[in-house]
Amino acid sequence: KTRMILALDVSDREEALKIAEDVSEFVDAIKVGYPLVLATGLEIIRELAEFAPIIADFKVADIPNTNRLICKQVFEAGADAVIVQGFTGRDSLDACIEVASEYRRDVFVVSEMSHPGGAEFLQPVGEAIARMASEAGAFGLVAPATRPERVKKIRKIIGDKLTIISPGVGAQGGRASDVIAAGADWVIVGRSIYKAELPKEAASEIAAEIEAELRGEG
Ligand code: BMP
């Protein structure tokens, strides 16, 4: 377990497969979203699943029926988990969780986002969304590595029940060790790995930083 998830936001199939293979020993999962799937097709999920479990980041945010239809497609495509937005409310989230449990897969809920704009509207409701996700029985939350103090607060609210995965490390300014110390279970890293000259070295360095933090040497 490296406590790191690769955000594979490249738009070329060969490049995606090469990076995934290259860094697979340093990541516990690969997050695949619109940039890669819209560019290469949904089949990329099955191809990448050879290297690591796949978290499909489609930020599902619709009415319950449409959410159900989307999640079904995502799991049929071979994803192990889906990321959904929480602001659409409990019924929309329940629909995703229902489908996930039929497929024995997991749902992660975005409580608030890591970019500066994420503090405008989402931060004020983030704690309510975190509570709702916990009550609804979601597997985990997506919370910002750019604001470790928010991750700490959310961890306090949800206790140990939910897994927190945290984007915003590196390119967005967050530090992996800081957000792990604040209570995140996994960090999500994209550009700092896939845009590095040597993605494997970059992944190895972040993995080492996390390991040191967990050993108490951070
Ligand atoms: P990067 O390390 O290149 O900044 O990538 C972060 C990844 O996490 C991107 O795929 C982005 O869409 C996603 N993400 C994020 O950055 N902040 C959030 O609050 C939620 C996300 O899913």
Residues whose N, C-alpha, C, O or C-beta is under 5 A from the ligand:
A	BS01	BMP	A7 D9 E112 M113 S114 H115 P167 G168 V169 A171 Q172 I188 V189 G190 R191 S192
